[in-house]
Amino acid sequence: MLFPLMLSGKSIMSEQKQLRAVQWYGKDLYKADLRGADLREADLQEADLSHADLREADLSKADLSGANLYHADLRGARLVDATLRECDLFHCQLDEADLTRACLIKANLNAASARNACFDKADFYETSFYNADMRDARIRGADFFHADLFHARLDNADCTGSDFTDCYLTNADMAGVVLEQADLSGATMPDGKVCGPGSIGECREKGEDMPGFPPLGMLPMG
């Protein structure tokens, strides 16, 4: 099947099937029209995909490490097992996208929109989500270790079993968020409260008795 492909303002014809595992390392793809493209296992490291149209594209197992996706449109895209390490996703649209098991270590998702997206088992180590909109997203078993979710919107998101250890949730909107079995140890909550160790499913301030442990002052002496 042939479809028009816009690369840096130029229109060419390309067979959709030939884009799988394409080698576009460092490619200038500014405003590229890649809607619905099959980009599975593609090498897009350091590529400029700013303002690109990637709606409903399949980027499963693609490597986008260090890529520029500023203001890119990825609504409904499939990024299962994709690598987006240190990727710039500022103001990116990810509504209803599937990023199951995606690696977003140290990525920039500031002001990104990811409503109803799926981030199950995604890796968000030291990722920035300032002002990101993740309302109604499914984020089960994800790793938010040391992530910054300042002012992020997580209303009604399902974060069952996710690890929020030492992450920052200051001023985040968390109305209706599901935190069942989520680890909040060391996390800074929207009200500024810092959760103590063993905060599973709910935040318990440091010094507060944890379930399964004897009260403070009642510990056996050696």
N, C-alpha and C positions, 0 to 999 in steps of 0.2 A: 504494500500500500504506500502510495506517495503522498506527502503532505508538505506544505510550504514551511520552511525553517528559516527564521530570521536570526542571523548572526551578525551582531554589531551593525545593524541597520541594513544589511543585505539579505535579500530573499533568495534562497536556493531550494532545490528539491532534494529530498532525502528519503530513503526507504526506512520506515520506522524500525524494522527488525535490525537494521545495521547499527542502530544507536546503542544496542546492548553491548556493554563492556567497551564503549568508545573511550579513546584516550584523549581527554581534553584538559590535561594538566596545564594550569595557568592560562587557559583560553579566555579571550575577551568575548563574553556572552551577554554583554549589557543589553537589556531589553529584548533578549532572545525570546522568540515564540516557540516554546517547547510544550505547549499544552497537550496532555495525553501521551507524551512521548515515552517510549520504553528505554529507560536509562539504567536498567538493572546492571549492577557491578561496574558502572562507569567510573572512570578516574577523572574527577572534577576538582582535585586538590588545587587550591590557590586560584581557582577560576573566578572570573568576575561575572556573577549572575545577578547583579543588582538590577532591580526593576524587571526581572525576567518573569515570563508567564509560564509557570510550571503546574498549573492546575491539573489535577488528576493524573499527573505524570507518575511513572513507577520508577522510583530511585532505590529500590530495595538493594541492600548490600553495596550501594555506591559509596565512594570515598570522596567526601566534600571537605576534608580537613583544610582549615584555613581559607575556605571559599568566602567570597563576599556575596551574601544574599540580602543585602540591604533593600528593603521594600519589595522583595520578591513575593510573588503570589503562588503559594503552595497549597491552596485550599483543595482538600480532598486528595492530596497526593499520598503516595505510599512510600514510606521511608523505613520499612522494616529492616532491622539490622544494619542500617546505614551509619556511616561514621561522619560526624559533624564536629569533630574536635576543633576547638578554637575558631569555630565558624562565626561569622558576623551575620546574625539574623535580626538585626535591629529593624523594628517596625515591619517585620515579615508577617504575612498572613498564612496561618497554619490551621485555620478552622477545619474541623472534621478530617484532618490528616492523620495517618497511622504511622507513628514513630515507635512502634513496639521494639524494645531492645536496642534502640538507637543510642549511639555514644555521642553525647553532647558535652563532654568534659571541657570546662572553661569556655564554653560558647557564650555569645552575647545575644540574649533574647529580650533585651530591654524594649519595652513598648510593643512587643510582638502580640498578635492575636492568635490564640489557640483554643478557641471555644469548641467544645465537643470533640477535641482531638484525643487520640489514644497514645499514652506514653508508658504503657505497661513495661516494667523492668528497664526503663531507660536510665542512663547514667548521666546525672547532672552535677558531677563533682565540680565545685567551685564555679558553677554556671551563674550568670547574672540574669535576673528576671525583673528588673526594676520596671514597674508600671505594666507588666505583662498581664494579659487577660486570658486566664485559663479556666474560666467558668464552665462548669458541667463537663470538664475533661475527665477522662479515665486515666489514673496515674497509679496503678497498683504495683507494688513491689519495686518502685523506682528508688534511686539513690540520690538524695539531695545533700550529701555530706558537704558542709561548708558552703552551700549555695546561698545566694543573696536574693531573697524574694521580697525586698522592700517595696511596699505599695502594690504588690501583685494582687490580682483578683483570683481567688480560688473558690469562690462561692459554689457550693454543691458539687465540687470535684470529689471523685472517689479516690482517696489516697490510701486505701487499705494496704497495710503491710509495707508502706514506704519508709525509708530511713531519712529522717530529718536531723540527724546528729549534727550539732554545732552549726545549724543553718540559721539564717536571719529572716524572720517573718515580721519584722517591725512594720506596723501600720498596714499589714496585709489584710484583705477582706476574706474572711474564712467562714462566712455564714453558711451553715448546712454542709460544711465539708465533712467527709467521712474519714476518720483517723483510726479506725479499728486496727489494732496490732501495729500501728505505726510507731516508730521509735523517735521520740522527741527529746532524747537526752542531750542536754547542752544547747538546745534550740532557744533562740530569743523570740518570744511570742509577740503578737500584735500590740499587746499592752506593755511590752518591755520586760515582762517576767521571763527569767531564765529558768528553764526546766532542769531539774536534777537528774542524776543518773537513774536508769530504770524507769523513765517516764514512757510507758508503753500505752498507747491509746489515748492518753491524756497527759497534760503537763503537770508535773508535781515539782514545786519549788525546792531548791536545794535545802536539805535539812528536814524536809517533810518525810514522814514515815512512808516507806514503800511497801506494797503488798508482798507478803512472803518473807519480810524481814522483821526482826524484833524491834520494838520502839527504841529510839535513841536513849541511851542511859541504861538499857537493859541487856546490852551485849555482854556475853560471858567474858570474864577477864582471863588472860592466859596465865 
